[in-house]
């Protein structure tokens, strides 16, 4: 079991950018890969982006071309670069590895 801690959320205007970070307390991402999920009130948590233990990535259709997931194994970090943000990207973003979740970080896109 590892502890996952997200950071980097906040309030941003539509069209803006944010970079989310997820720090793991131990080695996880390089072994199991990682993913970012988001949850909005009244909706199920959805998978947003995933990175394999290699270099493969995949995204939900609504964020393709705008979000980029990446990993720094030396630092046990995973990132989510979010560009051209839209109000519908608002939600709590969670990092996931193997069977562990972070506490989430709030992203609000609003003018």
N, CA, C and O atoms as a GROMACS GRO file, in nm:
protein
  444
    1UNK      N    1   0.083  -0.118   0.000
    1UNK     CA    2   0.000   0.000   0.000
    1UNK      C    3   0.088   0.125   0.000
    1UNK      O    4   0.187   0.132   0.073
    2UNK      N    5   0.050   0.222  -0.083
    2UNK     CA    6   0.121   0.349  -0.086
    2UNK      C    7   0.024   0.461  -0.057
    2UNK      O    8  -0.097   0.450  -0.079
    3UNK      N    9   0.079   0.569  -0.007
    3UNK     CA   10   0.000   0.691   0.014
    3UNK      C   11   0.014   0.778  -0.110
    3UNK      O   12   0.124   0.798  -0.160
    4UNK      N   13  -0.096   0.828  -0.158
    4UNK     CA   14  -0.096   0.915  -0.275
    4UNK      C   15  -0.149   1.052  -0.234
    4UNK      O   16  -0.253   1.063  -0.169
    5UNK      N   17  -0.077   1.156  -0.273
    5UNK     CA   18  -0.116   1.292  -0.237
    5UNK      C   19  -0.119   1.378  -0.362
    5UNK      O   20  -0.017   1.398  -0.429
    6UNK      N   21  -0.238   1.428  -0.394
    6UNK     CA   22  -0.254   1.516  -0.509
    6UNK      C   23  -0.236   1.662  -0.469
    6UNK      O   24  -0.259   1.700  -0.354
    7UNK      N   25  -0.196   1.742  -0.565
    7UNK     CA   26  -0.186   1.886  -0.546
    7UNK      C   27  -0.200   1.954  -0.681
    7UNK      O   28  -0.195   1.889  -0.786
    8UNK      N   29  -0.216   2.086  -0.677
    8UNK     CA   30  -0.218   2.163  -0.800
    8UNK      C   31  -0.355   2.209  -0.846
    8UNK      O   32  -0.366   2.281  -0.946
    9UNK      N   33  -0.458   2.168  -0.776
    9UNK     CA   34  -0.592   2.212  -0.814
    9UNK      C   35  -0.613   2.359  -0.780
    9UNK      O   36  -0.530   2.423  -0.716
   10UNK      N   37  -0.726   2.411  -0.825
   10UNK     CA   38  -0.757   2.550  -0.796
   10UNK      C   39  -0.867   2.602  -0.886
   10UNK      O   40  -0.935   2.526  -0.955
   11UNK      N   41  -0.882   2.733  -0.883
   11UNK     CA   42  -0.982   2.801  -0.965
   11UNK      C   43  -0.912   2.860  -1.087
   11UNK      O   44  -0.811   2.928  -1.074
   12UNK      N   45  -0.967   2.834  -1.204
   12UNK     CA   46  -0.908   2.884  -1.327
   12UNK      C   47  -1.020   2.925  -1.422
   12UNK      O   48  -1.129   2.868  -1.419
   13UNK      N   49  -0.991   3.024  -1.505
   13UNK     CA   50  -1.090   3.069  -1.602
   13UNK      C   51  -1.096   2.972  -1.720
   13UNK      O   52  -0.998   2.903  -1.749
   14UNK      N   53  -1.208   2.967  -1.788
   14UNK     CA   54  -1.216   2.885  -1.910
   14UNK      C   55  -1.105   2.922  -2.007
   14UNK      O   56  -1.075   3.040  -2.028
   15UNK      N   57  -1.044   2.820  -2.066
   15UNK     CA   58  -0.932   2.841  -2.156
   15UNK      C   59  -0.797   2.837  -2.086
   15UNK      O   60  -0.693   2.832  -2.152
   16UNK      N   61  -0.798   2.838  -1.955
   16UNK     CA   62  -0.674   2.836  -1.878
   16UNK      C   63  -0.615   2.697  -1.863
   16UNK      O   64  -0.666   2.599  -1.918
   17UNK      N   65  -0.506   2.691  -1.787
   17UNK     CA   66  -0.433   2.565  -1.768
   17UNK      C   67  -0.405   2.541  -1.620
   17UNK      O   68  -0.394   2.635  -1.541
   18UNK      N   69  -0.394   2.416  -1.587
   18UNK     CA   70  -0.350   2.373  -1.455
   18UNK      C   71  -0.266   2.248  -1.471
   18UNK      O   72  -0.284   2.170  -1.565
   19UNK      N   73  -0.174   2.229  -1.378
   19UNK     CA   74  -0.096   2.106  -1.376
   19UNK      C   75  -0.116   2.039  -1.240
   19UNK      O   76  -0.077   2.093  -1.137
   20UNK      N   77  -0.176   1.922  -1.243
   20UNK     CA   78  -0.195   1.845  -1.121
   20UNK      C   79  -0.075   1.753  -1.100
   20UNK      O   80  -0.016   1.701  -1.194
   21UNK      N   81  -0.041   1.735  -0.973
   21UNK     CA   82   0.068   1.645  -0.937
   21UNK      C   83   0.017   1.540  -0.839
   21UNK      O   84  -0.073   1.567  -0.759
   22UNK      N   85   0.075   1.423  -0.846
   22UNK     CA   86   0.042   1.316  -0.751
   22UNK      C   87   0.173   1.254  -0.704
   22UNK      O   88   0.250   1.201  -0.783
   23UNK      N   89   0.195   1.262  -0.575
   23UNK     CA   90   0.316   1.208  -0.515
   23UNK      C   91   0.284   1.076  -0.444
   23UNK      O   92   0.189   1.068  -0.366
   24UNK      N   93   0.364   0.976  -0.472
   24UNK     CA   94   0.347   0.846  -0.406
   24UNK      C   95   0.452   0.829  -0.297
   24UNK      O   96   0.566   0.874  -0.312
   25UNK      N   97   0.414   0.764  -0.189
   25UNK     CA   98   0.508   0.743  -0.077
   25UNK      C   99   0.609   0.635  -0.107
   25UNK      O  100   0.709   0.621  -0.036
   26UNK      N  101   0.584   0.559  -0.211
   26UNK     CA  102   0.677   0.454  -0.249
   26UNK      C  103   0.663   0.421  -0.396
   26UNK      O  104   0.588   0.486  -0.469
   27UNK      N  105   0.734   0.322  -0.439
   27UNK     CA  106   0.730   0.283  -0.580
   27UNK      C  107   0.595   0.220  -0.615
   27UNK      O  108   0.555   0.121  -0.554
   28UNK      N  109   0.528   0.277  -0.710
   28UNK     CA  110   0.399   0.222  -0.753
   28UNK      C  111   0.378   0.245  -0.902
   28UNK      O  112   0.346   0.152  -0.975
   29UNK      N  113   0.398   0.369  -0.945
   29UNK     CA  114   0.365   0.406  -1.081
   29UNK      C  115   0.447   0.328  -1.183
   29UNK      O  116   0.395   0.289  -1.288
   30UNK      N  117   0.572   0.306  -1.154
   30UNK     CA  118   0.659   0.237  -1.250
   30UNK      C  119   0.627   0.088  -1.259
   30UNK      O  120   0.663   0.022  -1.356
   31UNK      N  121   0.560   0.037  -1.158
   31UNK     CA  122   0.525  -0.105  -1.156
   31UNK      C  123   0.385  -0.129  -1.212
   31UNK      O  124   0.363  -0.221  -1.290
   32UNK      N  125   0.292  -0.044  -1.170
   32UNK     CA  126   0.150  -0.068  -1.203
   32UNK      C  127   0.090   0.034  -1.298
   32UNK      O  128  -0.024   0.018  -1.342
   33UNK      N  129   0.163   0.139  -1.330
   33UNK     CA  130   0.102   0.248  -1.405
   33UNK      C  131   0.019   0.333  -1.310
   33UNK      O  132   0.020   0.312  -1.189
   34UNK      N  133  -0.054   0.430  -1.366
   34UNK     CA  134  -0.132   0.521  -1.283
   34UNK      C  135  -0.246   0.579  -1.366
   34UNK      O  136  -0.246   0.571  -1.489
   35UNK      N  137  -0.340   0.637  -1.298
   35UNK     CA  138  -0.450   0.701  -1.368
   35UNK      C  139  -0.503   0.819  -1.288
   35UNK      O  140  -0.484   0.828  -1.167
   36UNK      N  141  -0.568   0.908  -1.359
   36UNK     CA  142  -0.639   1.021  -1.300
   36UNK      C  143  -0.789   1.002  -1.325
   36UNK      O  144  -0.831   0.960  -1.433
   37UNK      N  145  -0.865   1.032  -1.224
   37UNK     CA  146  -1.010   1.023  -1.232
   37UNK      C  147  -1.068   1.153  -1.180
   37UNK      O  148  -1.003   1.226  -1.106
   38UNK      N  149  -1.191   1.181  -1.218
   38UNK     CA  150  -1.255   1.298  -1.163
   38UNK      C  151  -1.399   1.264  -1.126
   38UNK      O  152  -1.462   1.174  -1.182
   39UNK      N  153  -1.447   1.341  -1.029
   39UNK     CA  154  -1.584   1.320  -0.982
   39UNK      C  155  -1.652   1.454  -0.964
   39UNK      O  156  -1.596   1.547  -0.906
   40UNK      N  157  -1.775   1.463  -1.014
   40UNK     CA  158  -1.857   1.582  -0.994
   40UNK      C  159  -1.981   1.540  -0.917
   40UNK      O  160  -2.020   1.423  -0.922
   41UNK      N  161  -2.044   1.634  -0.846
   41UNK     CA  162  -2.162   1.600  -0.766
   41UNK      C  163  -2.270   1.533  -0.850
   41UNK      O  164  -2.306   1.581  -0.957
   42UNK      N  165  -2.321   1.423  -0.799
   42UNK     CA  166  -2.428   1.353  -0.867
   42UNK      C  167  -2.385   1.260  -0.977
   42UNK      O  168  -2.468   1.195  -1.040
   43UNK      N  169  -2.255   1.252  -1.000
   43UNK     CA  170  -2.206   1.165  -1.107
   43UNK      C  171  -2.106   1.065  -1.051
   43UNK      O  172  -2.045   1.087  -0.946
   44UNK      N  173  -2.091   0.956  -1.122
   44UNK     CA  174  -1.992   0.857  -1.083
   44UNK      C  175  -1.852   0.908  -1.115
   44UNK      O  176  -1.832   0.989  -1.206
   45UNK      N  177  -1.757   0.859  -1.040
   45UNK     CA  178  -1.618   0.893  -1.069
   45UNK      C  179  -1.582   0.834  -1.204
   45UNK      O  180  -1.608   0.717  -1.232
   46UNK      N  181  -1.521   0.916  -1.289
   46UNK     CA  182  -1.486   0.871  -1.423
   46UNK      C  183  -1.335   0.874  -1.446
   46UNK      O  184  -1.264   0.960  -1.393
   47UNK      N  185  -1.291   0.779  -1.526
   47UNK     CA  186  -1.151   0.776  -1.565
   47UNK      C  187  -1.124   0.887  -1.666
   47UNK      O  188  -1.197   0.901  -1.765
   48UNK      N  189  -1.022   0.964  -1.641
   48UNK     CA  190  -0.986   1.075  -1.729
   48UNK      C  191  -0.865   1.042  -1.814
   48UNK      O  192  -0.865   1.064  -1.936
   49UNK      N  193  -0.761   0.988  -1.751
   49UNK     CA  194  -0.636   0.958  -1.823
   49UNK      C  195  -0.566   0.843  -1.753
   49UNK      O  196  -0.576   0.826  -1.631
   50UNK      N  197  -0.495   0.765  -1.831
   50UNK     CA  198  -0.423   0.651  -1.776
   50UNK      C  199  -0.288   0.639  -1.845
   50UNK      O  200  -0.275   0.663  -1.965
   51UNK      N  201  -0.189   0.600  -1.768
   51UNK     CA  202  -0.056   0.576  -1.822
   51UNK      C  203  -0.013   0.437  -1.775
   51UNK      O  204  -0.027   0.402  -1.657
   52UNK      N  205   0.039   0.359  -1.867
   52UNK     CA  206   0.081   0.223  -1.833
   52UNK      C  207   0.215   0.225  -1.761
   52UNK      O  208   0.274   0.330  -1.741
   53UNK      N  209   0.261   0.109  -1.721
   53UNK     CA  210   0.392   0.098  -1.660
   53UNK      C  211   0.500   0.128  -1.762
   53UNK      O  212   0.615   0.154  -1.727
   54UNK      N  213   0.464   0.124  -1.889
   54UNK     CA  214   0.555   0.164  -1.995
   54UNK      C  215   0.532   0.309  -2.029
   54UNK      O  216   0.542   0.397  -1.943
   55UNK      N  217   0.500   0.335  -2.154
   55UNK     CA  218   0.477   0.473  -2.197
   55UNK      C  219   0.341   0.493  -2.261
   55UNK      O  220   0.310   0.603  -2.308
   56UNK      N  221   0.259   0.391  -2.263
   56UNK     CA  222   0.128   0.403  -2.326
   56UNK      C  223   0.036   0.491  -2.244
   56UNK      O  224   0.032   0.482  -2.121
   57UNK      N  225  -0.037   0.576  -2.313
   57UNK     CA  226  -0.134   0.662  -2.248
   57UNK      C  227  -0.269   0.653  -2.320
   57UNK      O  228  -0.276   0.617  -2.437
   58UNK      N  229  -0.373   0.685  -2.247
   58UNK     CA  230  -0.505   0.689  -2.307
   58UNK      C  231  -0.590   0.788  -2.230
   58UNK      O  232  -0.568   0.814  -2.112
   59UNK      N  233  -0.688   0.843  -2.300
   59UNK     CA  234  -0.769   0.951  -2.242
   59UNK      C  235  -0.917   0.931  -2.274
   59UNK      O  236  -0.953   0.870  -2.375
   60UNK      N  237  -1.000   0.983  -2.186
   60UNK     CA  238  -1.142   0.987  -2.218
   60UNK      C  239  -1.159   1.086  -2.334
   60UNK      O  240  -1.084   1.184  -2.343
   61UNK      N  241  -1.254   1.062  -2.419
   61UNK     CA  242  -1.268   1.140  -2.542
   61UNK      C  243  -1.279   1.291  -2.516
   61UNK      O  244  -1.229   1.372  -2.593
   62UNK      N  245  -1.344   1.327  -2.408
   62UNK     CA  246  -1.370   1.468  -2.381
   62UNK      C  247  -1.245   1.549  -2.348
   62UNK      O  248  -1.249   1.672  -2.352
   63UNK      N  249  -1.133   1.483  -2.316
   63UNK     CA  250  -1.011   1.557  -2.282
   63UNK      C  251  -0.898   1.533  -2.380
   63UNK      O  252  -0.792   1.594  -2.367
   64UNK      N  253  -0.918   1.446  -2.476
   64UNK     CA  254  -0.813   1.417  -2.574
   64UNK      C  255  -0.770   1.544  -2.645
   64UNK      O  256  -0.853   1.623  -2.690
   65UNK      N  257  -0.639   1.563  -2.655
   65UNK     CA  258  -0.585   1.681  -2.720
   65UNK      C  259  -0.569   1.799  -2.625
   65UNK      O  260  -0.506   1.899  -2.661
   66UNK      N  261  -0.626   1.788  -2.506
   66UNK     CA  262  -0.617   1.899  -2.409
   66UNK      C  263  -0.538   1.858  -2.284
   66UNK      O  264  -0.468   1.941  -2.226
   67UNK      N  265  -0.550   1.733  -2.243
   67UNK     CA  266  -0.483   1.685  -2.121
   67UNK      C  267  -0.368   1.592  -2.159
   67UNK      O  268  -0.373   1.522  -2.260
   68UNK      N  269  -0.265   1.595  -2.076
   68UNK     CA  270  -0.151   1.506  -2.095
   68UNK      C  271  -0.111   1.447  -1.961
   68UNK      O  272  -0.084   1.519  -1.865
   69UNK      N  273  -0.106   1.315  -1.955
   69UNK     CA  274  -0.060   1.246  -1.834
   69UNK      C  275   0.087   1.208  -1.854
   69UNK      O  276   0.127   1.166  -1.963
   70UNK      N  277   0.166   1.224  -1.749
   70UNK     CA  278   0.307   1.188  -1.757
   70UNK      C  279   0.353   1.136  -1.622
   70UNK      O  280   0.280   1.143  -1.522
   71UNK      N  281   0.474   1.085  -1.620
   71UNK     CA  282   0.524   1.017  -1.501
   71UNK      C  283   0.672   1.044  -1.484
   71UNK      O  284   0.746   1.052  -1.582
   72UNK      N  285   0.715   1.060  -1.360
   72UNK     CA  286   0.856   1.073  -1.328
   72UNK      C  287   0.888   0.965  -1.225
   72UNK      O  288   0.865   0.983  -1.106
   73UNK      N  289   0.941   0.855  -1.272
   73UNK     CA  290   0.963   0.741  -1.184
   73UNK      C  291   1.069   0.768  -1.076
   73UNK      O  292   1.060   0.716  -0.965
   74UNK      N  293   1.166   0.849  -1.110
   74UNK     CA  294   1.272   0.879  -1.013
   74UNK      C  295   1.216   0.953  -0.892
   74UNK      O  296   1.267   0.940  -0.781
   75UNK      N  297   1.110   1.030  -0.914
   75UNK     CA  298   1.049   1.107  -0.806
   75UNK      C  299   0.920   1.044  -0.754
   75UNK      O  300   0.858   1.098  -0.663
   76UNK      N  301   0.879   0.932  -0.810
   76UNK     CA  302   0.750   0.869  -0.774
   76UNK      C  303   0.636   0.968  -0.790
   76UNK      O  304   0.552   0.984  -0.702
   77UNK      N  305   0.633   1.035  -0.905
   77UNK     CA  306   0.534   1.138  -0.933
   77UNK      C  307   0.459   1.107  -1.062
   77UNK      O  308   0.515   1.051  -1.156
   78UNK      N  309   0.333   1.145  -1.064
   78UNK     CA  310   0.252   1.145  -1.184
   78UNK      C  311   0.188   1.282  -1.198
   78UNK      O  312   0.152   1.346  -1.098
   79UNK      N  313   0.177   1.328  -1.321
   79UNK     CA  314   0.124   1.462  -1.347
   79UNK      C  315   0.007   1.455  -1.445
   79UNK      O  316  -0.007   1.360  -1.522
   80UNK      N  317  -0.075   1.557  -1.439
   80UNK     CA  318  -0.180   1.575  -1.538
   80UNK      C  319  -0.177   1.721  -1.580
   80UNK      O  320  -0.220   1.809  -1.505
   81UNK      N  321  -0.127   1.745  -1.699
   81UNK     CA  322  -0.128   1.879  -1.755
   81UNK      C  323  -0.261   1.900  -1.824
   81UNK      O  324  -0.298   1.825  -1.914
   82UNK      N  325  -0.332   2.004  -1.782
   82UNK     CA  326  -0.466   2.030  -1.834
   82UNK      C  327  -0.466   2.167  -1.901
   82UNK      O  328  -0.445   2.269  -1.835
   83UNK      N  329  -0.489   2.168  -2.030
   83UNK     CA  330  -0.494   2.292  -2.108
   83UNK      C  331  -0.633   2.314  -2.164
   83UNK      O  332  -0.715   2.223  -2.169
   84UNK      N  333  -0.657   2.437  -2.207
   84UNK     CA  334  -0.787   2.472  -2.268
   84UNK      C  335  -0.903   2.423  -2.182
   84UNK      O  336  -0.996   2.359  -2.231
   85UNK      N  337  -0.895   2.453  -2.055
   85UNK     CA  338  -0.994   2.402  -1.961
   85UNK      C  339  -1.132   2.459  -1.989
   85UNK      O  340  -1.148   2.573  -2.032
   86UNK      N  341  -1.231   2.374  -1.964
   86UNK     CA  342  -1.371   2.409  -1.985
   86UNK      C  343  -1.447   2.396  -1.853
   86UNK      O  344  -1.402   2.324  -1.764
   87UNK      N  345  -1.559   2.464  -1.839
   87UNK     CA  346  -1.637   2.451  -1.715
   87UNK      C  347  -1.673   2.305  -1.683
   87UNK      O  348  -1.681   2.267  -1.566
   88UNK      N  349  -1.695   2.224  -1.785
   88UNK     CA  350  -1.730   2.084  -1.760
   88UNK      C  351  -1.613   2.000  -1.710
   88UNK      O  352  -1.632   1.883  -1.676
   89UNK      N  353  -1.494   2.057  -1.705
   89UNK     CA  354  -1.380   1.988  -1.645
   89UNK      C  355  -1.379   2.003  -1.493
   89UNK      O  356  -1.298   1.941  -1.425
   90UNK      N  357  -1.468   2.084  -1.441
   90UNK     CA  358  -1.476   2.106  -1.297
   90UNK      C  359  -1.506   1.975  -1.224
   90UNK      O  360  -1.590   1.896  -1.267
   91UNK      N  361  -1.435   1.955  -1.114
   91UNK     CA  362  -1.458   1.836  -1.033
   91UNK      C  363  -1.342   1.812  -0.938
   91UNK      O  364  -1.246   1.889  -0.935
   92UNK      N  365  -1.353   1.707  -0.862
   92UNK     CA  366  -1.243   1.664  -0.776
   92UNK      C  367  -1.165   1.559  -0.852
   92UNK      O  368  -1.220   1.460  -0.899
   93UNK      N  369  -1.036   1.582  -0.863
   93UNK     CA  370  -0.949   1.493  -0.939
   93UNK      C  371  -0.870   1.403  -0.843
   93UNK      O  372  -0.809   1.449  -0.747
   94UNK      N  373  -0.874   1.275  -0.873
   94UNK     CA  374  -0.809   1.175  -0.790
   94UNK      C  375  -0.701   1.101  -0.868
   94UNK      O  376  -0.716   1.072  -0.987
   95UNK      N  377  -0.595   1.071  -0.799
   95UNK     CA  378  -0.487   0.989  -0.851
   95UNK      C  379  -0.509   0.846  -0.803
   95UNK      O  380  -0.558   0.823  -0.692
   96UNK      N  381  -0.474   0.748  -0.887
   96UNK     CA  382  -0.495   0.608  -0.852
   96UNK      C  383  -0.376   0.525  -0.898
   96UNK      O  384  -0.324   0.543  -1.008
   97UNK      N  385  -0.335   0.433  -0.811
   97UNK     CA  386  -0.230   0.338  -0.846
   97UNK      C  387  -0.257   0.206  -0.775
   97UNK      O  388  -0.274   0.202  -0.653
   98UNK      N  389  -0.261   0.102  -0.851
   98UNK     CA  390  -0.290  -0.033  -0.803
   98UNK      C  391  -0.425  -0.032  -0.734
   98UNK      O  392  -0.528  -0.035  -0.802
   99UNK      N  393  -0.429  -0.028  -0.602
   99UNK     CA  394  -0.557  -0.030  -0.531
   99UNK      C  395  -0.571   0.089  -0.439
   99UNK      O  396  -0.655   0.088  -0.348
  100UNK      N  397  -0.491   0.192  -0.460
  100UNK     CA  398  -0.489   0.307  -0.370
  100UNK      C  399  -0.533   0.435  -0.439
  100UNK      O  400  -0.505   0.458  -0.556
  101UNK      N  401  -0.604   0.517  -0.362
  101UNK     CA  402  -0.653   0.646  -0.409
  101UNK      C  403  -0.592   0.757  -0.325
  101UNK      O  404  -0.563   0.740  -0.207
  102UNK      N  405  -0.573   0.873  -0.390
  102UNK     CA  406  -0.538   0.991  -0.314
  102UNK      C  407  -0.663   1.054  -0.256
  102UNK      O  408  -0.773   1.001  -0.272
  103UNK      N  409  -0.645   1.168  -0.188
  103UNK     CA  410  -0.758   1.235  -0.123
  103UNK      C  411  -0.832   1.327  -0.218
  103UNK      O  412  -0.943   1.372  -0.188
  104UNK      N  413  -0.772   1.355  -0.332
  104UNK     CA  414  -0.836   1.439  -0.433
  104UNK      C  415  -0.795   1.584  -0.423
  104UNK      O  416  -0.757   1.632  -0.317
  105UNK      N  417  -0.804   1.653  -0.536
  105UNK     CA  418  -0.778   1.796  -0.541
  105UNK      C  419  -0.886   1.860  -0.628
  105UNK      O  420  -0.920   1.810  -0.736
  106UNK      N  421  -0.940   1.970  -0.579
  106UNK     CA  422  -1.053   2.035  -0.646
  106UNK      C  423  -1.006   2.120  -0.762
  106UNK      O  424  -0.912   2.200  -0.748
  107UNK      N  425  -1.070   2.104  -0.875
  107UNK     CA  426  -1.047   2.188  -0.992
  107UNK      C  427  -1.179   2.256  -1.026
  107UNK      O  428  -1.281   2.190  -1.046
  108UNK      N  429  -1.176   2.387  -1.032
  108UNK     CA  430  -1.296   2.463  -1.067
  108UNK      C  431  -1.264   2.553  -1.186
  108UNK      O  432  -1.173   2.635  -1.180
  109UNK      N  433  -1.339   2.536  -1.292
  109UNK     CA  434  -1.322   2.616  -1.412
  109UNK      C  435  -1.444   2.708  -1.425
  109UNK      O  436  -1.555   2.663  -1.453
  110UNK      N  437  -1.419   2.834  -1.404
  110UNK     CA  438  -1.530   2.928  -1.401
  110UNK      C  439  -1.480   3.069  -1.426
  110UNK      O  440  -1.368   3.104  -1.389
  111UNK      N  441  -1.564   3.149  -1.489
  111UNK     CA  442  -1.529   3.289  -1.509
  111UNK      C  443  -1.586   3.376  -1.398
  111UNK      O  444  -1.566   3.497  -1.398
   0.00000   0.00000   0.00000
